[in-house]
Amino acid sequence: MRLNEVVFTDAKPVEGYGPGFFRIGGTVVQGAVIAGPDGVQNWGGFSDTEVLMGLQGRIDVLFVGTGAEIAHIPEDFRDQLETCEIGVETMSSPAACRTYNVLLSEGRRIALAVLPV
C-alpha cells in the first residue's frame, strides 16, 4: 500500500510569543494576529470578522486565544463564524498556539486568531 501525505495549507507554526507579540514562521508580529491558510496578518480583535468570514469553506475550526487567561468571547462573534460553518474553540492564547501547532502538523484545516499575552 502506498501512503501519501495530504497537505491542505502552507500555514506556518507559532514559534514563540511574549508580551504583545507573536513569532510565526520566522516573522515577529506585534499585537493580535490571525494565522491560517492565507498567511499571517494583524487582527483588529472581536469586531474584525471580515478576514475570518473569508475563510468559510477553507477551514473547519478557528482557535481563538483570549490572552493570558481564558475568557468569554462575544456571542455575536461566535454566531457569525458558526453561521459560516466555522467551528470556534476558545482558550487562552498560549493554549491556542500549542493546539494550533499540533493540528497544523497533522495537516488539518484550521486557523488561529489570538490576542497577545
N, C-alpha and C positions, 0 to 999 in steps of 0.2 A: 504494500500500500504506500502511496506517495502522499506526504503531508505538505501542504502549502501554508505559509504564514499569510494571514489576511490582515491588511493594514487599512484602516478607514481614514486616517488623518496624518498630517505632518506636524501635529501639535507638539510643542516642546514641554518637557517636565519642569516643575518648580524645583530649582536647585537650592534656594535659600530665601529667607525673609528676615526682616528685623523691623525696628520701629520706623514705620512709614514707608517701607519699600519691599519689593519682591524681586528676586533674581530668577528669571525664567529663560531657559535656553541661552544662557550667557549674557543676557541683557538685563540691566537693572532698570526697574520701572518704579517711579515714586507714586505713592497713593494707591487708590483702589484700582484693581486690574481685572480684565476679562482675558482668559486664555482658552483657546479651543482650536477648532479646525481652520480658522482664518488667521491664526497667529495670536499675538499679544497686543492689547491696547488698553489705554486708560478707561476707567469706568466711572460714571458720574453718580453711582450709588443706586438706591432702590427706585428712584424716579427715572432712571436711564434704562429703559427696557427695549429701545429700538433695535440695538445690535443683537440683544438676546433673542428677540422675537424673530430676527432674521435667521436664526439657527434652526427654525422649525423644519422638521424632516431630515435634519443632518445630525442631530444629537438625540439621545434618549434621556439623558439625565444631566442636569446642571447642579453642580456642587456650589453652594453659597456659603462663603465664610463671613461670619459676622464680627470679626475682630478677635481680640484675645480671648473672649468668653462667648459661649453660645448665647444667642438672643433670638427673640421672635422677629420674623420678617413681616413687613406689611402684607396684610391679607390680599389687597388688590394686586400687589407684585406677584404673589404666588398664583392667584387666579388667572392673571394674564398669561403666564407661562404654561399653566396646566391647560388652558383653553387651546393653546398651540400644541398640545400633546408633548410637552417637555416636562419630565419629572423633575421635582425640586427636592434636594436634600440639603437641609440646613445644619450647620455645625460651626464650631469655632474655626477661624482661618487656618491655624496650624493643622487641625484635623482634616479640613477640606483639602489642603495642599497634599497631605500624605495620601488621602483616599484617591484624589485625582491622579497622582503619580502611579499608584498601584494599578488602577483601572486603565490608565493610559498605556502602561506597559503590556496590558492584555489586549490592546487594540480596540478597546470599547469606544462607543460613540458618545463622548462626554465633553463637557466644557466646565470652566471654573469661573466664578465671579466672587472676588474676595475683597473685603475691607482690610486695611492694614492693621497690624497689631500695635 
